[in-house]
Amino acid sequence: MPQDSEFAVTAHDSEAEITLGLLTAVHENSSVTQRSVAGQLNIALGLTNAYLKRCIDKGLIKVKQVPRNRYAYYLTPKGFTEKSRLTAKYLMTSLHFFRRARADCEAAIEECVRLKWRNVALYGVSELGEIATLVARDENIKLIGFVDPQSNQTQFAGLPVVKAISGLADFDGIVLTDMTSPQSNYTALCSELGADKVIALRLLRVTSVPEKNRRVVRG
């Protein structure tokens, strides 16, 4: 997530996520290589090496040389404990995000209803977008699709996905659900459609147009 999101990943959160991924990889396969772990976690090989050394120094992982000059990695009892702790933390964070996201999506959909928007578009294929589609089912509005220039999908959460706004039929307004670059996309949408046609969820924390012209729903 970007830093302009309320749920932006801090350096500490990122470290915990990488550590959990590394511990999980070792737990699942003691003969795992640093290169394969780097690929699984989508991080640089040098960073993988640094985290592995840190886990070994902390006593979370032990290493043993095996034939053919290779190494086997094992979780220590302390490593198992840390893996369990980080897993619980990750699940709690995910649950908190879902609850907050659902509340903000409900507020956004209620704002659409208040504005008498009947046909609404979503900008950004994401978990937020999927939650918004679930919330909208209980309201008298129609979600006509997602706009996402970066997505290669043609459908998401049961709705069509297009690359540009021009690819959708007429709509009354658009709800920003992008979690990659919410600030820049909000600015662009306000410039293209007008700020009165764009709703941004509070947790995205966008600020680019005067407050009186900005629709940022308060969950």
HUDA-V51051 format. One record per pair of residues at least 24 apart in sequence whose C-alpha atoms are under 6 Angstrom apart, sorted by the first residue. I is the first residue (numbers start at 0). GAP is how many residues later the second one is. Records with the same first field share a line. If there is no record, write none. Layout:
BEGIN
I: GAP, GAP
END
This chain:
BEGIN
0: 179
1: 178
4: 199, 200
5: 197, 198
29: 42, 43, 44
30: 41
102: 116
103: 97, 115
104: 27
106: 112
107: 109
116: 55
117: 24
118: 24, 52, 53
119: 51, 52, 53, 54
120: 24, 53
121: 24, 52, 53, 54
122: 24, 53, 54
123: 24, 53, 54
127: 49
128: 48
129: 27
172: 24, 25
173: 24
174: 24, 25
175: 24
END
